[in-house]
Amino acid sequence: MKKKIINRGLLGFPLGIAIGYIVSILVSLYAGDGMFHFAKPELVEKVGSELNAVILQTVLSGILGAGFAMSSVIWEIETWSLAKQTGIYFAVICLVMFPISYVAKWMPNTVGGVISYIAIFLGIFIVTWLIQYFIWKSKIKKINEKVKDVEKLSTE
């Protein structure tokens, strides 16, 4: 399990950086001013230069990717209930996501900003979880139908 966590983290780090760059490109396209907006101006101001902001955000995106990748092993612990897996996974990704989001200025560093960020994060998590739940429920139903068909054929 430890080796799997480390391997996923090593893969997740560059994947997190790639996703960070893709998000930055999408944000820049949305801004529509022809400029590349890699980091929030507040972050640039906080760290003293655009280069420092890019470096910091790149590292934070990598850590975020590694954190999500590493925590995915939680879903493979078959002795845990779905509720336990969900709760622990959510807690772990919150511990990874929120400090990074706060430092990178991806959310307003105010009480209202943090509350709205948590609400949006929770909403996205719930919708994603429900979609995955119903996808897997459908796949399991199909597998069970195939098993029944095989059993039916073997008894004939």
N, C-alpha and C positions, 0 to 999 in steps of 0.2 A: 504493500500500500504506500509506504514512504517513497519508494522508487517511482511509482506512478504519479504521486503528487509532485515530486521534483521534476519529472519529465514534462508533465503538463505545464508546470510553471515556466520551464525553459521554452516551451512552445508558445505559451500565452504571452510572454513578455514582448516578443516582436509582433505578435498578432495585435496586442493592445496598442502598440505604437502605430501599426498600420491603420487600425480603426480610428485612432486619434487623428491621423492625417486625413483620412477620408471625411471624418466629421468636420474638420477644419475647412476642407475644400467645399463641402456642402454649405457650411455657414457662410463662407466667402461668396459662394454663388448666390445665396439668399440675400446677402447684403447688397449685391448688385452694383458695387462701386468700382469693380475692376481690381480691387486690392485683395491680397491674401491675408486673411485674419486668422493667424494661427493661435494667438493667445489674446485673452481679454486685455483691454488697455489698463485695467486695474492691476492685473498681474505684472504687466510690463513696468508700470509705475512702482509697484511694490519691490520688484527685484532689480530695478535700476537700468535695465536695457532690454531691448527686444530679443537679443541673442540669449540672455540669461532666462528670459521667459520661455523661449522656445526649448532650451535645454531642460528646464525644470518641467515643463508640460510634457515633453517627450518621455522623460524618466517616469513621471507620474502616470502617464498613459500605459507605459510598459508594466509598471507595478499593478495597475488596475487590471490589465489583461492577464497577468500572472495570477493575481488573486482570484479572478473569476474562473480561470482554467483550473487552478489547484483545488478550489472549493467544489468543483464539479464532481469530484470523487464521492462526495456526500451522497449523491443519488445512487451510487453503486453499493452502498452498505445495506445489504438485503435483510439484516437482522433488525433494522430500524423501521418504524412505521413511516408512512408517507407524511403524516403530520410532524413527526420528529425530524425527518429529513428536511421538510419545508422550513420549519422553524429555525433549525440550526443553519441551513444554507442562507436563509434571509439574514440572520444575525451576523454571519461571517461576511457576507457581501456588503452589509451595512457598515461593518467595521473597516472594510477596505474602501468602499465608495465615498462615504461621507467626509472623512478627513481629506481625501484627495480632492474632492469637489470643493471643499471649503478653501483649501490652500490654493488651488488653481483658479479660484474666483469664478467657478462655474455656477455658483449660486450667490445671490447677494448675502454678504456677511452680516445679516441682521436677523433678529428673531423671526420676523415675518418671512424673510427669504428662506431661512432654514425650514420653517414650518411648511411653506409652499413646496419646497424641494422634496421634503419627506413625503408629502401628500402625492406629488407627481410620481416619485420613485415607487411608492407603495402601489399606486394605481397601475403603473406599467408592470410591476412585479406580478400583481394579481391577474391582470389580463394575460400576460405571458404564461403564467402558471396554468390558468384555465385552458388556454389553447393547447398547451402541451398535454395536459390531463386528458382532454377529449381526443386528441390525436392518438395517444397511447391506448386509451380505452377502446377506440375503434380498431386499432391494430390487434389488440388482444382478443377482441370479439371475432375478428377474421381468423386468427390463429386457432381459437377454440372451435370455430365452425369447421376448419380443415381437419382438426383432430377428430371431431365427431364423424366427419365423412370417412376418414381413414378407419376409425373404429367400426363404422357401419359396414365398410367393405370387407374388413377382416372377419366379421362375424357371418358374412353371407356365404 
